[in-house]
Amino acid sequence: MGVENHFEYIPQAFGLDLFYPPLGLPDKIMREIYLELADKCRFTEFRQLGEGQGARFAEGMNRHLTILPDRLMYLDEFTQSTFQGYAEDMLALLPVASVKLTMPVWLHCKVLIRLLLPYQGVGTAVEFLANRCLSPLVGNLKQFSRPTSGLGIRLVFPATTEKHSTFHVRIEPYFRDLKMFFLENRAQFFDPIVNLDQMRPLLTEAYEFLKNEAGPFIHSCDTPL
């Protein structure tokens, strides 16, 4: 991991997909899971997806948990939570789902982290990326038949012998506020999860890669031309 820094990050979205061997999902079990999670995880809506097909639990439009025959999907967009709150929610709901579904193993997982990073410099985040990070390419954009309103960076970090994961990182202007950078890590961890104690380190690793490496990368580009 990179060196800890003191940049200001604003949580924008958190997500988790967990995959498991296909199984039946009786409606009775879905109702039992909802009743255990409703207060604990602040879910206020429950919708069954059809006999044996799972259910969707939600809090408003932007935060929901969906349980399907082969995966569990959680997404909290435009979040009001912190990373710590997100991690605590996951560690509260996963034991309940694991017991009720008699889950022997989670095959692998995907973690989504989106953060906003305020830009304190002159101009906008679009101008910063164009002038400081991508300046050799900007002149060639005239080859396109249409003008651009923004640009960004996509980085793929593959699995290695030490790290059994891939990180897909996006660094872009946040187009709702051009004084913000949008940072996203779509991480995939390939090792099976037998013990839920393994989960928090995976969530933390995906989060800290953005916080401790992607953010400092942006600031490392802020050098005199």
Backbone bond lengths (Angstrom), bond angles and torsions (degrees), N, CA, C in turn:
res aa  C-N    CA-C-N  psi(-1)  N-CA   C-N-CA  omega(-1)  CA-C   N-CA-C  phi
1 M - - - 1.446 - - 1.519 110.88 -
2 G 1.311 115.96 156.27 1.453 120.05 179.51 1.520 111.45 -77.07
3 V 1.317 115.45 175.75 1.453 121.76 179.49 1.529 109.45 -72.02
4 E 1.332 116.75 138.20 1.466 121.29 179.14 1.525 109.69 -59.61
5 N 1.327 116.03 139.54 1.449 119.88 -178.95 1.517 109.23 -128.95
6 H 1.322 116.03 175.43 1.456 121.14 -175.07 1.525 111.33 -119.65
7 F 1.330 117.95 26.96 1.449 120.74 175.50 1.529 109.04 -68.18
8 E 1.310 115.64 154.25 1.464 121.90 178.81 1.528 109.13 -90.85
9 Y 1.315 116.60 119.91 1.456 121.19 178.35 1.525 109.22 -115.73
10 I 1.321 115.22 142.60 1.463 121.48 179.03 1.531 107.57 -116.30
11 P 1.328 119.18 116.26 1.471 120.37 177.80 1.523 111.37 -59.35
12 Q 1.344 115.70 136.10 1.461 120.22 -179.08 1.523 111.79 -119.21
13 A 1.341 117.71 -37.62 1.470 120.84 177.45 1.522 109.59 -161.85
14 F 1.335 114.79 147.31 1.458 122.70 174.64 1.530 108.18 -132.22
15 G 1.319 116.71 141.25 1.458 120.20 178.19 1.513 111.57 -148.20
16 L 1.321 115.30 160.11 1.466 121.88 177.53 1.516 108.86 -151.54
17 D 1.327 116.95 128.56 1.463 123.04 170.99 1.522 107.72 -117.59
18 L 1.322 116.70 127.08 1.458 121.85 176.29 1.520 108.73 -120.16
19 F 1.332 116.29 129.94 1.462 121.98 -176.34 1.526 109.33 -107.29
20 Y 1.343 115.71 144.17 1.459 120.62 -179.44 1.524 108.83 -148.23
21 P 1.345 117.76 166.49 1.471 120.36 178.44 1.524 109.98 -59.90
22 P 1.333 118.66 141.79 1.473 121.21 -178.47 1.529 112.25 -54.60
23 L 1.321 115.48 138.45 1.459 120.10 179.59 1.518 110.16 -148.38
24 G 1.332 115.47 161.89 1.455 120.55 175.72 1.515 110.55 -79.17
25 L 1.327 116.14 148.48 1.461 120.76 -177.60 1.531 109.37 -127.29
26 P 1.319 117.60 82.89 1.468 119.61 -180.00 1.530 111.30 -58.05
27 D 1.320 115.92 141.67 1.462 120.38 179.97 1.526 111.57 -56.00
28 K 1.329 117.14 -36.06 1.472 121.33 179.64 1.525 110.48 -58.91
29 I 1.325 117.47 -42.47 1.463 121.49 -179.87 1.529 110.23 -67.02
30 M 1.326 117.01 -39.61 1.462 120.18 179.06 1.533 110.69 -62.15
31 R 1.323 116.59 -41.74 1.470 119.66 178.60 1.527 110.90 -65.40
32 E 1.319 116.55 -39.27 1.465 120.12 178.97 1.533 110.95 -64.18
33 I 1.326 117.15 -41.16 1.470 120.21 178.12 1.516 110.07 -62.90
34 Y 1.333 116.16 -43.77 1.471 119.33 -179.71 1.521 111.01 -61.62
35 L 1.314 117.43 -44.72 1.457 120.28 -177.47 1.525 111.14 -62.51
36 E 1.323 117.51 -34.50 1.463 120.14 178.35 1.522 112.46 -75.11
37 L 1.338 116.84 -30.21 1.466 120.08 -174.02 1.521 114.04 -96.53
38 A 1.324 118.13 -17.29 1.471 120.50 -171.12 1.526 111.94 -55.16
39 D 1.324 117.54 -53.38 1.466 120.13 -179.43 1.521 111.21 -77.32
40 K 1.312 115.92 -42.38 1.459 120.63 -175.55 1.522 112.06 -61.27
41 C 1.332 117.23 -39.49 1.471 121.99 -175.80 1.529 112.94 -115.53
42 R 1.346 117.62 11.46 1.467 123.03 171.80 1.526 112.99 64.71
43 F 1.325 118.14 31.32 1.459 120.70 174.80 1.525 109.12 -83.91
44 T 1.321 115.75 131.49 1.468 120.62 -176.51 1.525 112.53 -116.11
45 E 1.339 117.30 -7.04 1.462 120.75 -177.66 1.524 109.68 -129.19
46 F 1.332 116.09 142.57 1.464 122.34 -178.95 1.525 108.26 -136.76
47 R 1.336 115.86 126.15 1.463 119.90 178.80 1.523 109.19 -137.68
48 Q 1.326 116.83 122.20 1.462 120.75 176.01 1.524 109.84 -80.14
49 L 1.327 116.48 146.81 1.455 121.86 -174.58 1.525 112.91 -100.77
50 G 1.306 117.56 8.35 1.467 120.90 -176.33 1.514 109.49 119.66
51 E 1.317 117.21 150.14 1.458 121.55 -175.81 1.533 110.89 -53.58
52 G 1.322 115.38 121.47 1.459 121.27 177.76 1.509 115.38 77.47
53 Q 1.351 117.56 1.01 1.471 120.60 -175.18 1.522 113.84 -101.53
54 G 1.350 117.23 -4.78 1.447 119.16 175.94 1.509 113.21 106.62
55 A 1.331 115.82 -163.14 1.458 121.12 -175.34 1.523 110.07 -156.57
56 R 1.332 114.59 164.97 1.461 122.36 178.89 1.524 108.16 -126.14
57 F 1.321 115.92 127.84 1.455 122.83 176.39 1.530 106.64 -111.35
58 A 1.329 117.51 141.53 1.460 118.47 -175.41 1.518 111.70 -145.81
59 E 1.323 114.10 157.15 1.458 123.71 167.25 1.525 106.02 -128.83
60 G 1.335 116.53 99.81 1.452 120.04 -176.46 1.523 112.12 70.87
61 M 1.341 115.70 -159.58 1.458 121.23 -174.85 1.520 113.18 -86.59
62 N 1.336 117.56 -24.27 1.466 120.05 -166.83 1.520 114.91 -107.34
63 R 1.318 117.98 -6.26 1.468 119.98 -177.18 1.520 108.66 -128.65
64 H 1.340 116.26 120.33 1.460 118.80 -177.59 1.522 111.91 -156.20
65 L 1.315 114.34 155.63 1.468 124.50 175.97 1.518 107.44 -123.59
66 T 1.337 116.68 127.31 1.461 121.71 178.46 1.524 108.56 -120.81
67 I 1.328 116.26 127.78 1.468 121.91 176.80 1.510 108.21 -109.78
68 L 1.328 116.56 117.90 1.457 124.13 -179.50 1.522 109.54 -115.06
69 P 1.341 118.36 169.63 1.469 119.40 -177.34 1.528 115.11 -60.22
70 D 1.343 118.47 -21.79 1.464 118.90 -178.12 1.524 114.22 -126.88
71 R 1.346 117.53 4.61 1.462 118.72 -179.75 1.523 111.53 -163.16
72 L 1.321 113.63 158.34 1.461 122.75 173.49 1.519 106.72 -117.06
73 M 1.342 117.42 129.16 1.461 120.88 -175.90 1.524 109.58 -126.58
74 Y 1.333 115.99 125.88 1.458 122.19 177.07 1.516 108.57 -121.55
75 L 1.336 117.31 137.66 1.460 121.25 176.94 1.524 109.08 -146.58
76 D 1.325 114.71 131.47 1.467 121.99 175.07 1.526 106.78 -127.76
77 E 1.350 116.40 98.00 1.462 121.76 -177.85 1.532 110.05 -95.21
78 F 1.342 115.68 151.09 1.469 121.26 -176.59 1.528 108.84 47.41
79 T 1.327 113.24 49.68 1.453 121.75 -168.78 1.526 112.47 -65.26
80 Q 1.315 114.66 149.64 1.465 122.75 169.55 1.525 109.92 -101.97
81 S 1.324 117.02 4.93 1.453 122.31 -175.33 1.523 110.86 -95.89
82 T 1.315 115.57 165.12 1.466 122.54 168.53 1.518 108.25 -97.96
83 F 1.326 116.34 169.87 1.461 118.19 175.44 1.525 110.50 -59.86
84 Q 1.330 116.83 -40.34 1.459 119.66 180.00 1.527 110.63 -60.67
85 G 1.334 117.13 -41.95 1.454 120.53 178.13 1.516 112.21 -63.95
86 Y 1.330 116.20 -40.57 1.472 121.41 177.12 1.521 110.35 -61.18
87 A 1.333 117.02 -47.74 1.459 120.15 -179.19 1.526 111.20 -61.88
88 E 1.336 116.60 -41.26 1.468 119.49 179.42 1.524 111.15 -65.00
89 D 1.339 117.64 -38.56 1.468 120.54 176.83 1.525 110.86 -60.90
90 M 1.327 116.78 -44.63 1.463 120.13 -179.24 1.527 110.77 -63.71
91 L 1.323 116.50 -41.27 1.458 119.98 -178.49 1.526 111.97 -75.58
92 A 1.333 117.34 -11.64 1.463 120.70 173.12 1.521 111.51 -88.16
93 L 1.330 117.26 -40.22 1.463 119.14 -173.87 1.532 112.80 -85.07
94 L 1.330 118.08 -32.06 1.471 119.00 -174.65 1.526 113.47 -65.43
95 P 1.332 121.13 -41.04 1.471 118.24 176.99 1.518 112.94 -61.23
96 V 1.343 117.09 -37.24 1.467 120.17 178.42 1.524 109.94 -64.02
97 A 1.345 116.85 -48.86 1.465 120.19 179.49 1.522 111.15 -62.38
98 S 1.321 116.28 -39.86 1.464 120.24 -177.82 1.524 111.61 -63.08
99 V 1.331 116.22 -43.87 1.465 119.85 -179.22 1.526 110.99 -69.58
100 K 1.331 117.13 -46.65 1.462 120.64 -176.45 1.533 112.17 -66.18
101 L 1.331 116.24 -33.63 1.461 119.80 179.84 1.521 112.27 -90.42
102 T 1.349 116.44 1.88 1.470 122.33 -174.26 1.529 110.57 44.67
103 M 1.342 114.54 53.85 1.452 121.74 -173.46 1.530 110.64 -76.87
104 P 1.330 118.18 116.04 1.472 119.24 178.77 1.520 112.52 -76.66
105 V 1.336 116.63 -33.25 1.460 120.50 -177.26 1.526 109.21 -162.69
106 W 1.325 115.95 142.51 1.457 121.78 169.52 1.523 106.17 -93.63
107 L 1.323 118.36 120.74 1.462 121.28 -169.99 1.527 112.47 -66.87
108 H 1.296 117.35 -48.02 1.460 121.72 174.07 1.526 108.32 -165.08
109 C 1.323 116.62 171.56 1.452 117.87 -175.98 1.527 110.86 -140.68
110 K 1.332 113.38 157.06 1.458 122.46 173.77 1.524 107.73 -120.82
111 V 1.317 116.08 137.70 1.458 121.98 -179.27 1.525 108.19 -122.44
112 L 1.325 116.60 131.82 1.460 121.98 177.01 1.524 109.73 -113.16
113 I 1.314 116.51 125.46 1.456 122.56 175.63 1.518 108.30 -127.58
114 R 1.327 117.69 126.32 1.462 122.30 173.20 1.525 108.42 -126.62
115 L 1.326 115.06 128.27 1.452 121.72 179.08 1.519 109.38 -128.92
116 L 1.322 116.29 153.42 1.452 122.29 170.98 1.528 108.20 -109.11
117 L 1.329 115.30 141.37 1.457 121.73 179.36 1.527 108.09 -125.95
118 P 1.330 118.25 112.56 1.468 119.92 179.53 1.526 111.81 -60.87
119 Y 1.337 115.91 140.11 1.460 122.37 175.77 1.517 108.09 -98.45
120 Q 1.320 116.64 120.39 1.460 121.75 -174.57 1.526 113.23 -95.18
121 G 1.334 117.29 -4.34 1.451 120.18 -174.79 1.523 113.39 -84.20
122 V 1.336 114.10 -173.18 1.467 121.61 178.66 1.520 109.45 -77.75
123 G 1.338 116.46 143.19 1.458 120.19 178.66 1.514 111.57 82.59
124 T 1.336 115.75 -154.25 1.460 121.77 -175.49 1.516 111.12 -115.96
125 A 1.330 115.20 169.30 1.461 120.44 176.06 1.526 110.91 -64.00
126 V 1.340 117.79 -32.44 1.470 120.99 176.27 1.526 109.66 -60.99
127 E 1.329 116.41 -47.78 1.466 120.58 -178.75 1.519 111.15 -65.39
128 F 1.332 116.75 -37.53 1.466 119.73 178.57 1.523 110.69 -61.86
129 L 1.339 116.69 -49.28 1.464 119.55 -179.12 1.522 111.17 -62.60
130 A 1.332 116.75 -39.91 1.462 120.29 -179.39 1.525 111.60 -66.56
131 N 1.340 116.52 -43.94 1.456 120.22 -171.72 1.524 113.71 -87.92
132 R 1.315 116.96 -32.32 1.460 119.98 -173.70 1.528 113.33 -101.41
133 C 1.327 116.73 -33.83 1.474 119.81 -173.74 1.518 113.16 -104.25
134 L 1.336 117.63 -36.64 1.462 120.94 -169.67 1.522 112.70 -123.98
135 S 1.319 117.03 20.68 1.471 119.79 -173.22 1.529 114.12 -57.41
136 P 1.355 122.03 -35.57 1.465 119.25 178.41 1.530 113.99 -62.45
137 L 1.337 116.40 -23.20 1.469 120.56 -176.72 1.526 113.16 -94.47
138 V 1.329 116.65 -22.61 1.463 119.58 -169.92 1.520 111.65 -60.85
139 G 1.331 117.43 -40.39 1.457 119.74 -179.71 1.510 113.15 -62.01
140 N 1.336 117.14 -28.60 1.467 120.87 -179.18 1.521 113.04 -77.36
141 L 1.340 117.96 -9.22 1.460 120.22 -179.94 1.523 112.01 -65.58
142 K 1.334 117.39 -17.25 1.466 120.06 179.14 1.519 111.77 -65.75
143 Q 1.339 117.03 -13.34 1.467 119.91 177.71 1.528 111.70 -71.76
144 F 1.327 117.10 -19.42 1.459 119.80 176.75 1.525 109.67 -78.51
145 S 1.323 115.37 151.14 1.465 120.09 -176.88 1.516 112.79 -81.20
146 R 1.339 117.67 -7.31 1.458 120.70 -178.74 1.520 109.63 -130.54
147 P 1.326 117.72 150.27 1.468 120.36 178.37 1.522 110.90 -74.14
148 T 1.308 116.75 158.88 1.463 122.05 177.90 1.524 110.05 -104.20
149 S 1.321 115.67 149.29 1.466 120.81 174.30 1.523 111.25 -107.58
150 G 1.314 116.71 -6.73 1.457 120.18 179.73 1.507 111.24 -171.34
151 L 1.314 115.54 170.65 1.452 122.02 178.97 1.516 107.44 -157.95
152 G 1.324 116.61 163.53 1.453 119.80 -178.09 1.504 111.83 -157.05
153 I 1.313 114.93 -173.27 1.464 123.20 -177.33 1.523 108.28 -125.96
154 R 1.327 116.88 135.05 1.463 122.09 173.57 1.516 108.16 -122.77
155 L 1.312 116.63 126.70 1.456 123.06 -177.94 1.523 108.92 -123.66
156 V 1.333 116.54 134.98 1.463 121.44 178.07 1.527 108.14 -116.96
157 F 1.317 115.71 122.42 1.463 122.16 179.03 1.522 107.14 -109.29
158 P 1.331 118.15 108.55 1.469 120.68 -172.89 1.525 112.32 -78.58
159 A 1.319 114.34 168.07 1.463 120.26 174.01 1.526 110.09 -65.73
160 T 1.319 115.69 149.32 1.465 122.25 176.49 1.521 108.75 -128.89
161 T 1.305 116.18 179.10 1.472 118.92 178.13 1.522 111.02 -66.21
162 E 1.340 116.84 -27.41 1.463 120.18 179.52 1.530 111.88 -89.77
163 K 1.320 117.21 -34.95 1.456 122.13 -175.82 1.523 109.29 -115.40
164 H 1.312 117.30 110.23 1.462 121.78 -178.69 1.528 109.24 -90.88
165 S 1.321 114.90 60.24 1.456 120.43 -176.67 1.520 109.19 -155.82
166 T 1.326 115.29 158.44 1.462 121.08 170.92 1.520 108.20 -122.03
167 F 1.338 116.12 143.25 1.448 122.48 176.03 1.525 108.07 -119.99
168 H 1.327 116.31 124.76 1.461 122.46 173.61 1.528 106.67 -108.62
169 V 1.312 116.10 109.52 1.461 122.25 -172.31 1.525 110.32 -110.31
170 R 1.318 116.23 132.32 1.471 123.10 173.39 1.520 109.44 -115.70
171 I 1.315 115.65 136.51 1.459 122.91 174.36 1.521 106.67 -128.20
172 E 1.322 116.67 113.93 1.464 121.40 -173.88 1.522 109.72 -143.33
173 P 1.327 117.83 164.38 1.461 119.10 165.39 1.528 108.72 -66.30
174 Y 1.316 116.09 149.26 1.457 120.55 173.37 1.523 106.58 -92.17
175 F 1.323 116.61 109.39 1.455 120.21 -165.84 1.526 114.19 -74.00
176 R 1.331 117.77 -8.25 1.469 119.96 171.39 1.531 110.88 -81.39
177 D 1.320 116.63 -18.62 1.464 121.55 179.54 1.522 106.98 -155.34
178 L 1.312 117.29 102.87 1.466 121.52 -172.83 1.524 113.43 -75.47
179 K 1.340 117.04 5.14 1.458 120.24 169.28 1.526 110.67 -96.47
180 M 1.339 116.70 16.57 1.464 122.68 179.03 1.525 109.63 -126.01
181 F 1.340 115.34 145.11 1.462 121.83 165.84 1.522 108.29 -95.49
182 F 1.328 115.93 141.91 1.459 123.70 174.16 1.527 107.45 -101.79
183 L 1.316 116.92 123.05 1.463 122.20 179.61 1.528 108.80 -118.82
184 E 1.312 116.72 130.85 1.468 120.71 179.41 1.515 109.90 -134.81
185 N 1.323 115.32 136.94 1.459 121.71 170.84 1.523 108.19 -124.29
186 R 1.323 116.23 115.11 1.464 121.69 170.19 1.516 106.48 -100.64
187 A 1.313 115.68 99.79 1.457 121.98 -174.43 1.524 110.11 -102.16
188 Q 1.325 115.50 142.45 1.461 120.43 175.44 1.522 108.56 -128.26
189 F 1.330 115.58 126.61 1.464 122.54 -179.65 1.526 108.03 -111.10
190 F 1.327 116.05 126.27 1.464 120.27 -167.61 1.524 114.13 -96.12
191 D 1.319 118.95 -17.67 1.467 120.03 -178.20 1.525 109.98 -73.05
192 P 1.331 118.37 137.30 1.468 120.61 175.96 1.529 111.10 -59.92
193 I 1.335 115.34 148.92 1.461 121.69 179.63 1.524 107.65 -110.85
194 V 1.320 115.08 110.26 1.462 121.06 179.90 1.517 110.13 -96.74
195 N 1.332 115.81 -38.87 1.463 122.24 -179.02 1.524 108.55 -111.29
196 L 1.327 118.00 127.56 1.467 120.96 -177.18 1.521 112.84 -66.89
197 D 1.331 117.65 -11.61 1.463 119.89 172.80 1.524 111.32 -63.59
198 Q 1.337 116.79 -18.69 1.469 120.80 177.82 1.526 111.95 -73.24
199 M 1.336 118.33 -15.20 1.451 119.96 -168.95 1.526 113.04 -74.48
200 R 1.322 118.91 -46.54 1.460 119.95 -175.97 1.533 112.16 -58.01
201 P 1.351 120.09 -44.32 1.464 118.24 177.96 1.529 113.71 -59.32
202 L 1.342 118.26 -32.22 1.469 120.37 178.71 1.531 110.18 -70.28
203 L 1.327 117.20 -45.28 1.462 120.27 177.28 1.526 110.52 -59.48
204 T 1.320 115.76 -44.02 1.462 120.90 -178.21 1.519 111.32 -65.49
205 E 1.322 117.08 -40.56 1.463 120.05 -179.65 1.528 111.10 -62.30
206 A 1.333 117.31 -43.40 1.471 120.40 179.22 1.528 111.13 -64.98
207 Y 1.328 116.82 -40.66 1.460 122.01 179.99 1.530 111.27 -67.38
208 E 1.321 116.73 -48.46 1.460 119.91 -174.90 1.528 112.28 -70.85
209 F 1.322 117.89 -22.12 1.460 118.76 175.75 1.522 110.14 -63.30
210 L 1.329 117.03 -40.86 1.466 119.40 175.36 1.525 110.75 -69.49
211 K 1.311 115.85 -47.98 1.457 120.89 -173.08 1.530 112.16 -66.92
212 N 1.314 117.26 -42.29 1.458 121.26 -172.28 1.515 114.78 -101.52
213 E 1.335 116.97 -8.35 1.464 118.39 -179.14 1.526 112.92 -127.19
214 A 1.339 118.15 -47.74 1.469 118.92 -178.93 1.522 111.37 -69.31
215 G 1.328 117.95 -42.63 1.456 120.74 177.94 1.524 112.23 -60.80
216 P 1.333 118.53 -51.61 1.466 119.62 176.28 1.529 113.27 -60.89
217 F 1.322 118.24 -30.79 1.467 120.25 176.23 1.528 110.26 -60.65
218 I 1.329 117.11 -44.34 1.455 120.28 178.86 1.527 110.10 -59.60
219 H 1.296 116.52 -47.22 1.458 120.33 -176.79 1.539 111.52 -69.54
220 S 1.322 118.19 -25.85 1.462 119.85 177.51 1.529 111.14 -67.35
221 C 1.338 116.86 -20.32 1.471 120.31 178.37 1.525 111.95 -80.86
222 D 1.323 117.93 -10.62 1.460 121.55 -175.64 1.527 110.16 -85.81
223 T 1.332 115.16 68.28 1.448 122.18 179.37 1.524 108.36 -120.74
224 P 1.338 117.87 156.09 1.452 119.37 -178.92 1.528 112.04 -57.73
225 L 1.332 116.54 140.46 1.463 121.49 178.21 1.510 109.81 -73.73
